[in-house]
């Protein structure tokens, strides 16, 4: 008997999520061996909560069914990859484009085109072919995952902004508006720091290259 909006697929989603993380960690280790640097600082994974998925179905005007959760929505599985440098985000994306039994079906670049509130991140949706049968009875089945890629600075800012939104109904509205403006300013300053740190990294690499010759 089915249990919850994911039916019997919750363990399947967890297994696919685990395999995605393992694949990316292997790439990170290869990069570490080749260059002496990690590809990313950390990676986290989650299965969207029952309540969140149901709320999203209602917001999108679709039935609260297992089919909707696994086929209409594309973010039952969520991965967040946090990198030290913006170039590392590009490297991660390049790998995801070539990952076996996986294809990118949607991309949103909130780094080049930040949201009005200052939010920056690169979002993409993966379609994953897996040995498990999917909700349409296909085997191998097709499942989806949302991947968010950020620098450490972007991730720290997003965490603070989330805490602000969580309490936005409380307190003085004018003060809240001031905090929003200050957060936007902070996001722009952090974005500038990300660019400077990337430039410094390239300068160090060039200097090391000259010293090795």
C-alpha positions as CSV (number, residue, x, y, z in Angstrom):
1,X,0.0,0.0,0.0
2,X,1.3,3.5,-0.9
3,X,2.4,5.7,1.9
4,X,2.5,9.5,1.3
5,X,2.8,11.5,-1.9
6,X,5.9,9.5,-2.9
7,X,4.1,6.2,-2.7
8,X,6.6,3.4,-2.5
9,X,9.3,5.5,-4.2
10,X,10.9,7.2,-1.2
11,X,13.6,4.5,-0.9
12,X,14.2,4.7,-4.7
13,X,14.7,8.5,-4.5
14,X,17.1,8.1,-1.6
15,X,19.1,5.5,-3.5
16,X,19.4,7.7,-6.6
17,X,20.3,10.7,-4.5
18,X,23.0,8.6,-2.8
19,X,24.5,7.4,-6.1
20,X,24.6,11.0,-7.5
21,X,26.5,12.2,-4.4
22,X,28.9,9.3,-4.7
23,X,29.6,10.0,-8.4
24,X,30.3,13.6,-7.7
25,X,32.5,12.8,-4.7
26,X,34.6,10.5,-7.0
27,X,35.1,13.4,-9.4
28,X,36.2,15.6,-6.5
29,X,38.7,13.0,-5.5
30,X,40.0,12.7,-9.1
31,X,40.4,16.5,-9.2
32,X,42.2,16.5,-5.9
33,X,44.7,13.9,-7.1
34,X,45.3,15.7,-10.4
35,X,45.4,19.3,-9.2
36,X,45.8,19.2,-5.4
37,X,42.5,21.1,-5.0
38,X,39.0,20.0,-4.3
39,X,36.4,20.6,-6.9
40,X,33.9,21.6,-4.2
41,X,33.9,22.4,-0.5
42,X,30.8,20.3,0.3
43,X,27.8,18.7,-1.2
44,X,24.4,18.0,0.4
45,X,21.3,16.1,-0.7
46,X,17.7,15.9,0.4
47,X,14.4,14.4,-0.6
48,X,11.8,17.2,-0.7
49,X,9.5,16.9,2.4
50,X,6.0,15.5,2.0
51,X,4.5,18.9,3.1
52,X,6.7,20.9,0.7
53,X,5.8,18.7,-2.2
54,X,2.1,18.8,-1.5
55,X,2.3,22.6,-1.1
56,X,4.1,22.9,-4.4
57,X,1.5,20.8,-6.2
58,X,-1.3,23.0,-4.8
59,X,0.6,26.1,-5.8
60,X,1.1,24.8,-9.4
61,X,-2.5,23.6,-9.6
62,X,-1.8,19.9,-10.1
63,X,-3.1,16.9,-8.3
64,X,-1.3,15.8,-5.1
65,X,-0.3,12.4,-6.5
66,X,2.8,10.3,-6.8
67,X,2.8,10.9,-10.5
68,X,2.8,14.6,-10.0
69,X,5.6,14.4,-7.4
70,X,7.8,12.3,-9.6
71,X,7.0,13.4,-13.2
72,X,5.3,16.8,-13.2
73,X,7.6,18.2,-10.5
74,X,11.4,17.9,-11.1
75,X,12.8,18.5,-7.6
76,X,11.8,15.6,-5.4
77,X,15.6,15.0,-5.2
78,X,17.7,18.1,-4.4
79,X,21.5,18.5,-4.4
80,X,23.4,21.5,-3.4
81,X,27.1,21.8,-4.4
82,X,29.1,24.6,-2.7
83,X,32.4,25.5,-4.4
84,X,35.2,27.8,-3.4
85,X,35.5,29.6,-6.7
86,X,33.2,30.4,-9.6
87,X,35.4,28.5,-12.1
88,X,34.7,25.4,-10.1
89,X,31.0,25.8,-10.6
90,X,31.7,25.8,-14.4
91,X,33.8,22.6,-14.0
92,X,31.0,20.9,-12.1
93,X,28.4,21.8,-14.7
94,X,30.7,20.6,-17.5
95,X,31.0,17.2,-15.7
96,X,27.2,17.0,-15.2
97,X,26.8,17.6,-19.0
98,X,28.8,14.4,-19.7
99,X,27.7,12.2,-16.8
100,X,26.5,8.8,-18.0
101,X,22.8,8.1,-18.0
102,X,22.0,11.7,-17.2
103,X,21.1,14.8,-19.1
104,X,20.4,18.4,-18.2
105,X,16.9,19.4,-19.3
106,X,16.6,22.8,-17.7
107,X,19.1,25.5,-16.6
108,X,18.7,28.8,-14.7
109,X,21.8,31.0,-14.3
110,X,21.1,33.2,-11.3
111,X,24.8,34.0,-11.1
112,X,25.0,36.0,-14.4
113,X,21.4,37.1,-13.9
114,X,20.9,37.5,-10.2
115,X,17.4,37.8,-8.7
116,X,16.1,41.2,-7.7
117,X,16.9,40.5,-4.0
118,X,20.5,39.6,-4.8
119,X,20.2,35.8,-4.8
120,X,22.9,34.1,-6.9
121,X,23.1,30.4,-7.7
122,X,23.2,28.2,-10.8
123,X,20.2,25.8,-10.9
124,X,19.7,22.9,-13.2
125,X,17.4,19.9,-13.6
126,X,18.8,16.5,-14.3
127,X,16.9,13.7,-15.9
128,X,18.4,10.5,-14.6
129,X,18.1,7.0,-16.1
130,X,18.2,4.4,-13.3
131,X,17.7,0.7,-12.9
132,X,14.6,1.2,-10.8
133,X,11.2,1.1,-12.4
134,X,9.6,4.6,-12.5
135,X,6.0,5.7,-11.8
136,X,5.1,5.1,-15.5
137,X,6.3,1.5,-15.4
138,X,9.4,2.1,-17.4
139,X,12.5,0.1,-16.5
140,X,15.1,1.5,-16.5
141,X,13.2,4.4,-15.1
142,X,13.6,8.1,-15.5
143,X,13.8,10.3,-12.4
144,X,14.6,14.0,-11.8
145,X,16.8,16.0,-9.5
146,X,17.4,19.7,-9.0
147,X,21.0,20.8,-8.5
148,X,22.0,24.1,-7.1
149,X,25.6,25.2,-7.4
150,X,27.0,28.1,-5.4
151,X,30.2,29.6,-4.1
152,X,30.7,29.7,-0.3
153,X,29.8,33.4,-0.3
154,X,26.6,32.8,-2.2
155,X,25.6,30.0,0.1
156,X,26.2,32.0,3.2
157,X,24.2,34.9,1.9
158,X,21.3,32.6,0.9
159,X,21.2,31.0,4.3
160,X,20.9,34.5,6.0
161,X,18.3,35.6,3.5
162,X,16.2,32.5,4.2
163,X,16.3,33.3,7.9
164,X,15.1,36.8,7.1
165,X,12.2,35.6,5.0
166,X,11.2,33.1,7.7
167,X,10.5,36.0,10.1
168,X,9.2,38.6,7.5
169,X,5.7,38.7,9.0
170,X,7.1,39.8,12.3
171,X,8.2,43.2,13.4
172,X,8.2,46.6,11.7
173,X,7.6,46.6,7.9
174,X,9.9,49.6,7.3
175,X,12.7,48.0,9.2
176,X,12.2,44.8,7.2
177,X,12.4,46.8,4.0
178,X,15.7,48.3,5.2
179,X,17.1,44.9,6.0
180,X,16.1,43.7,2.5
181,X,18.0,46.6,1.0
182,X,21.1,46.0,3.1
183,X,21.0,42.3,2.2
184,X,20.9,43.2,-1.5
185,X,23.9,45.5,-1.0
186,X,25.7,42.7,0.9
187,X,24.9,40.2,-2.0
188,X,26.5,42.6,-4.5
189,X,29.6,43.1,-2.3
190,X,30.0,39.3,-1.9
191,X,29.6,38.8,-5.7
192,X,32.4,41.4,-6.2
193,X,34.6,39.4,-3.7
194,X,33.9,36.2,-5.6
195,X,35.3,37.8,-8.8
196,X,38.3,39.2,-6.9
197,X,39.1,35.8,-5.4
198,X,38.8,34.1,-8.8
199,X,41.3,36.7,-10.2
200,X,43.7,36.1,-7.3
201,X,43.5,32.4,-7.9
202,X,44.4,32.9,-11.6
203,X,47.3,35.2,-10.6
204,X,48.7,32.6,-8.2
205,X,48.4,29.8,-10.8
206,X,50.2,32.0,-13.4
207,X,52.9,32.8,-10.9
208,X,53.4,29.1,-9.9
209,X,53.5,28.2,-13.6
210,X,56.4,30.7,-14.2
211,X,58.2,29.4,-11.2
212,X,58.0,25.8,-12.5
213,X,59.6,26.7,-15.8
